[in-house]
């Protein structure tokens, strides 16, 4: 199944206001993406609109965020239900430093519904690092029912290699790379790519084939959802170099 597990919306302060959940899902549908995640920075607040739109366009959603650890490493935290993701989002919000957002300097953080109508804004700046270390985030996400994938590990900013100098072992289901094969030691973890879309034209630029069985694919499409156990098994079959 064609998947893309790293995408932002107009809620991320560095994302375009043009990339609403509606535009994200519409563009993904045009690109043939079957499994799509919305991963705004440190928040899940646009998850409700995203869920409704995925149902409308027959795309299987995963819910979550791109969390920023204390070391300023970006990590994808993914869940198969919106309720679990929102519960994790409440924990994360409590770990954000209370820095007020300044839209003119830092970017807009807009919550919208499925019709692009503005329902509110997040007042605390979402681009900050959480009071949570890289060694802590994996177990916490797993206890909340999710899985963890360190983001763009071969990128020279906000990655394990840029912040630590190396890929650190942990309970990672996979590592996301900008390019395959990556020019870093990935310790034999399964490797995927992700679009990291911040603008409409970014959607689908680095989607990847998730090796799901035909039976699991049919079941997922019939029910409009896919379990994280299926995702984990499929990720374990992805290339490791």
C-alpha positions in Angstrom: 0.0 0.0 0.0 1.3 3.4 -0.9 1.9 5.3 2.4 3.1 8.6 3.6 3.6 9.0 7.4 5.0 12.5 7.7 2.8 15.5 6.7 1.9 18.9 8.3 -1.0 21.2 8.0 -1.8 24.9 8.5 -1.5 24.2 12.3 2.3 23.8 12.2 3.9 27.2 12.6 6.3 26.4 9.7 3.5 25.0 7.5 1.7 26.9 4.8 -1.8 28.3 5.5 -2.7 26.8 2.1 -2.1 23.2 3.4 -5.3 22.6 5.3 -6.2 19.0 6.2 -8.6 19.2 3.2 -5.9 20.1 0.8 -3.6 17.5 2.2 -6.1 14.7 1.8 -7.2 15.9 -1.6 -3.6 16.0 -2.9 -2.8 12.6 -1.3 -5.9 11.1 -3.0 -4.7 12.5 -6.4 -1.3 10.9 -5.8 -2.8 7.5 -5.0 -1.7 7.4 -1.4 -3.7 4.8 0.6 -2.3 5.3 4.1 -1.8 8.9 5.3 -0.6 10.4 8.5 -1.0 14.0 9.7 1.9 14.9 12.0 1.9 18.5 12.9 4.5 19.8 15.3 3.7 18.8 18.9 0.0 18.7 18.4 -2.9 16.6 17.2 -5.5 19.5 17.2 -6.4 19.2 13.4 -7.0 15.4 13.8 -10.8 15.6 13.8 -11.0 17.3 10.4 -8.3 15.0 9.1 -10.3 11.9 10.1 -13.5 13.1 8.5 -11.7 14.0 5.2 -9.9 10.6 5.0 -13.2 8.9 5.3 -14.6 11.1 2.6 -11.7 10.3 0.2 -11.3 6.6 1.2 -7.8 7.1 2.6 -6.8 5.1 5.7 -5.6 7.6 8.4 -3.0 7.4 11.0 -3.0 10.1 13.7 -0.1 11.7 15.6 2.5 14.4 15.6 6.1 15.2 14.9 7.4 15.7 18.5 10.5 17.7 19.3 12.6 16.1 22.1 14.7 18.0 24.6 17.7 17.4 22.3 15.7 19.0 19.4 15.4 15.7 17.6 12.2 15.3 15.6 10.3 12.1 16.2 7.1 10.8 14.5 4.6 9.5 17.1 1.8 7.6 15.4 -1.5 6.1 16.5 -4.3 4.1 14.8 -7.1 5.9 16.6 -7.7 9.6 17.0 -8.7 9.1 20.7 -5.3 7.7 21.5 -3.5 10.4 19.6 -5.5 13.1 21.4 -4.6 11.6 24.7 -0.9 11.7 23.8 -1.4 15.3 22.6 -2.6 16.3 26.0 0.5 14.9 27.6 2.7 16.7 25.1 0.9 20.0 25.6 1.8 19.9 29.3 5.5 19.5 28.3 5.7 22.5 26.1 7.4 25.6 27.4 4.8 28.4 27.9 6.1 30.6 25.1 3.2 32.6 23.5 3.1 32.2 19.8 3.7 35.4 17.7 2.1 34.6 14.3 3.9 37.5 12.6 7.4 36.2 13.7 6.9 32.5 14.2 4.0 31.5 12.0 0.3 30.8 12.2 -1.1 27.9 14.2 -4.6 27.5 12.9 -7.2 24.9 13.8 -9.7 24.3 11.0 -12.6 22.0 10.3 -13.0 19.8 7.2 -14.4 22.8 5.2 -11.3 25.0 6.0 -13.3 27.1 8.4 -11.1 28.4 11.2 -12.2 27.1 14.6 -9.3 28.5 16.7 -5.6 28.9 17.1 -3.0 27.3 19.5 -1.6 30.1 21.6 1.5 28.4 22.8 4.4 28.2 20.3 4.4 24.6 18.9 7.9 24.7 17.5 9.6 24.5 20.9 11.4 21.4 22.3 9.5 19.4 24.8 10.7 18.8 28.3 11.2 15.2 27.2 14.4 13.3 26.3 14.9 11.1 23.3 15.4 8.1 25.7 12.0 8.8 27.3 9.8 9.4 24.3 9.7 5.9 22.9 8.4 4.1 26.1 5.9 6.9 26.7 4.4 6.7 23.2 4.3 2.9 23.4 2.5 3.1 26.8 0.0 5.5 25.2 -0.7 2.9 22.4 1.5 4.3 19.6 4.7 3.7 17.7 7.7 5.9 17.2 9.8 6.6 14.1 12.7 9.1 14.3 12.3 11.6 11.5 14.6 12.4 8.6 17.7 10.9 10.4 20.0 11.8 7.5 19.0 15.5 7.5 21.4 18.1 8.7 18.9 19.7 11.1 16.5 18.4 13.8 17.6 14.8 13.3 19.5 12.3 15.5 22.6 12.7 13.4 22.5 16.5 13.4 21.9 16.8 17.1 23.7 13.7 18.5 26.2 12.9 15.7 24.8 9.3 15.3 21.7 7.2 15.2 20.8 6.2 18.7 19.3 2.8 19.4 15.8 2.8 20.8 12.3 1.2 20.4 12.0 2.5 16.9 9.6 0.8 14.5 11.6 2.3 11.6 13.8 5.2 10.7 12.6 7.9 8.3 15.2 9.1 5.7 15.2 11.8 3.1 17.2 9.6 0.7 17.7 5.9 0.4 20.2 4.6 1.0 21.1 7.2 3.6 24.7 8.4 4.1 24.6 7.5 7.8 24.8 4.3 9.9 21.2 3.3 10.6 22.0 0.3 12.8 20.0 -2.1 10.7 16.6 -0.5 11.4 13.9 -0.7 8.7 14.0 2.4 6.6 11.2 4.5 5.0 10.9 7.9 3.4 8.3 10.6 4.1 7.2 13.7 2.4 7.4 16.0 5.4 4.9 18.1 3.5 4.7 21.8 4.6 3.2 23.1 1.3 0.6 21.6 -1.1 3.2 20.8 -3.7 5.1 18.7 -1.2 2.4 16.1 -0.7 3.4 12.7 -2.0 6.9 13.7 -2.9 8.5 10.9 -0.9 5.7 8.4 -0.3 6.7 4.8 0.0 5.4 1.3 -0.6 4.4 -0.4 2.7 4.5 -4.2 2.3 1.0 -5.1 3.5 -0.5 -8.4 2.5 -3.4 -8.5 0.0 -5.7 -9.8 2.8 -4.7 -7.0 5.2 -5.0 -4.5 2.4 -8.6 -5.6 1.6 -9.6 -5.6 5.3 -8.1 -2.1 5.9 -9.9 -0.7 2.9 -13.2 -2.3 3.9 -13.1 -0.9 7.4 -11.3 2.4 6.7 -8.6 1.8 9.3 -5.5 -0.3 9.9 -4.1 -1.5 13.2 -0.6 -0.5 14.4 0.2 -4.2 14.8 -0.2 -4.5 11.0 1.8 -1.4 10.5 4.6 -2.6 12.7 4.8 -6.0 10.9 4.8 -4.2 7.5 7.5 -1.8 8.6 9.7 -4.7 9.8 9.7 -5.9 6.1 11.0 -2.6 4.7 14.5 -2.3 3.4 17.3 -2.0 6.0 20.0 -0.5 3.9 
